[in-house]
Amino acid sequence: MQSFANIRSISYLKSHAAQISEDLQLNGSPFVITQNGEASIVIESIQQFQEKEALIAALKIIALGEKDRLENKGLTAEESRAQLRAVHHLRR
């Protein structure tokens, strides 16, 4: 598991939400918020969230492609090139 430098209590979050937001914008390190001494939530910047979501989407596409490849549902490189040539020829 990743270690976090910014570990704060939920009471700190309640009283310093604006400061946490500023810190996220400045250095980008996520905050781990604890409740009763246990990690409860992670707060990250919107940029980090969007990058993570894009990465997850890309990994899902790769996994689907690999599944199709293993089931022989894909095209060979030559078949793909032939399709591209045909589309290109039609657009002329």
MODELLER restraints for C-alpha pairs under 7 A, 6 or more apart:
rsr = mdl.restraints
at = mdl.atoms
rsr.add(forms.Gaussian(group=physical.xy_distance, feature=features.Distance(at['CA:4:A'], at['CA:32:A']), mean=7.00, stdev=0.5))
rsr.add(forms.Gaussian(group=physical.xy_distance, feature=features.Distance(at['CA:6:A'], at['CA:30:A']), mean=6.75, stdev=0.5))
rsr.add(forms.Gaussian(group=physical.xy_distance, feature=features.Distance(at['CA:6:A'], at['CA:31:A']), mean=4.81, stdev=0.5))
rsr.add(forms.Gaussian(group=physical.xy_distance, feature=features.Distance(at['CA:6:A'], at['CA:32:A']), mean=6.18, stdev=0.5))
rsr.add(forms.Gaussian(group=physical.xy_distance, feature=features.Distance(at['CA:7:A'], at['CA:31:A']), mean=5.77, stdev=0.5))
rsr.add(forms.Gaussian(group=physical.xy_distance, feature=features.Distance(at['CA:7:A'], at['CA:32:A']), mean=4.72, stdev=0.5))
rsr.add(forms.Gaussian(group=physical.xy_distance, feature=features.Distance(at['CA:7:A'], at['CA:33:A']), mean=5.96, stdev=0.5))
rsr.add(forms.Gaussian(group=physical.xy_distance, feature=features.Distance(at['CA:8:A'], at['CA:32:A']), mean=6.21, stdev=0.5))
rsr.add(forms.Gaussian(group=physical.xy_distance, feature=features.Distance(at['CA:8:A'], at['CA:33:A']), mean=5.01, stdev=0.5))
rsr.add(forms.Gaussian(group=physical.xy_distance, feature=features.Distance(at['CA:8:A'], at['CA:34:A']), mean=6.13, stdev=0.5))
rsr.add(forms.Gaussian(group=physical.xy_distance, feature=features.Distance(at['CA:9:A'], at['CA:33:A']), mean=5.29, stdev=0.5))
rsr.add(forms.Gaussian(group=physical.xy_distance, feature=features.Distance(at['CA:9:A'], at['CA:34:A']), mean=4.66, stdev=0.5))
rsr.add(forms.Gaussian(group=physical.xy_distance, feature=features.Distance(at['CA:9:A'], at['CA:35:A']), mean=6.18, stdev=0.5))
rsr.add(forms.Gaussian(group=physical.xy_distance, feature=features.Distance(at['CA:10:A'], at['CA:33:A']), mean=5.69, stdev=0.5))
rsr.add(forms.Gaussian(group=physical.xy_distance, feature=features.Distance(at['CA:10:A'], at['CA:34:A']), mean=5.74, stdev=0.5))
rsr.add(forms.Gaussian(group=physical.xy_distance, feature=features.Distance(at['CA:10:A'], at['CA:35:A']), mean=5.79, stdev=0.5))
rsr.add(forms.Gaussian(group=physical.xy_distance, feature=features.Distance(at['CA:24:A'], at['CA:30:A']), mean=6.66, stdev=0.5))
rsr.add(forms.Gaussian(group=physical.xy_distance, feature=features.Distance(at['CA:24:A'], at['CA:44:A']), mean=6.68, stdev=0.5))
rsr.add(forms.Gaussian(group=physical.xy_distance, feature=features.Distance(at['CA:24:A'], at['CA:45:A']), mean=5.60, stdev=0.5))
rsr.add(forms.Gaussian(group=physical.xy_distance, feature=features.Distance(at['CA:25:A'], at['CA:45:A']), mean=6.67, stdev=0.5))
rsr.add(forms.Gaussian(group=physical.xy_distance, feature=features.Distance(at['CA:28:A'], at['CA:45:A']), mean=6.52, stdev=0.5))
rsr.add(forms.Gaussian(group=physical.xy_distance, feature=features.Distance(at['CA:30:A'], at['CA:42:A']), mean=6.64, stdev=0.5))
rsr.add(forms.Gaussian(group=physical.xy_distance, feature=features.Distance(at['CA:30:A'], at['CA:43:A']), mean=5.55, stdev=0.5))
rsr.add(forms.Gaussian(group=physical.xy_distance, feature=features.Distance(at['CA:30:A'], at['CA:44:A']), mean=4.54, stdev=0.5))
rsr.add(forms.Gaussian(group=physical.xy_distance, feature=features.Distance(at['CA:31:A'], at['CA:42:A']), mean=5.55, stdev=0.5))
rsr.add(forms.Gaussian(group=physical.xy_distance, feature=features.Distance(at['CA:31:A'], at['CA:43:A']), mean=5.09, stdev=0.5))
rsr.add(forms.Gaussian(group=physical.xy_distance, feature=features.Distance(at['CA:31:A'], at['CA:44:A']), mean=6.57, stdev=0.5))
rsr.add(forms.Gaussian(group=physical.xy_distance, feature=features.Distance(at['CA:32:A'], at['CA:39:A']), mean=6.44, stdev=0.5))
rsr.add(forms.Gaussian(group=physical.xy_distance, feature=features.Distance(at['CA:32:A'], at['CA:41:A']), mean=5.91, stdev=0.5))
rsr.add(forms.Gaussian(group=physical.xy_distance, feature=features.Distance(at['CA:32:A'], at['CA:42:A']), mean=4.54, stdev=0.5))
rsr.add(forms.Gaussian(group=physical.xy_distance, feature=features.Distance(at['CA:32:A'], at['CA:43:A']), mean=6.50, stdev=0.5))
rsr.add(forms.Gaussian(group=physical.xy_distance, feature=features.Distance(at['CA:33:A'], at['CA:39:A']), mean=5.92, stdev=0.5))
rsr.add(forms.Gaussian(group=physical.xy_distance, feature=features.Distance(at['CA:33:A'], at['CA:40:A']), mean=5.75, stdev=0.5))
rsr.add(forms.Gaussian(group=physical.xy_distance, feature=features.Distance(at['CA:33:A'], at['CA:41:A']), mean=5.23, stdev=0.5))
rsr.add(forms.Gaussian(group=physical.xy_distance, feature=features.Distance(at['CA:33:A'], at['CA:42:A']), mean=6.03, stdev=0.5))
rsr.add(forms.Gaussian(group=physical.xy_distance, feature=features.Distance(at['CA:34:A'], at['CA:40:A']), mean=5.07, stdev=0.5))
rsr.add(forms.Gaussian(group=physical.xy_distance, feature=features.Distance(at['CA:34:A'], at['CA:41:A']), mean=6.99, stdev=0.5))
rsr.add(forms.Gaussian(group=physical.xy_distance, feature=features.Distance(at['CA:68:A'], at['CA:74:A']), mean=5.95, stdev=0.5))
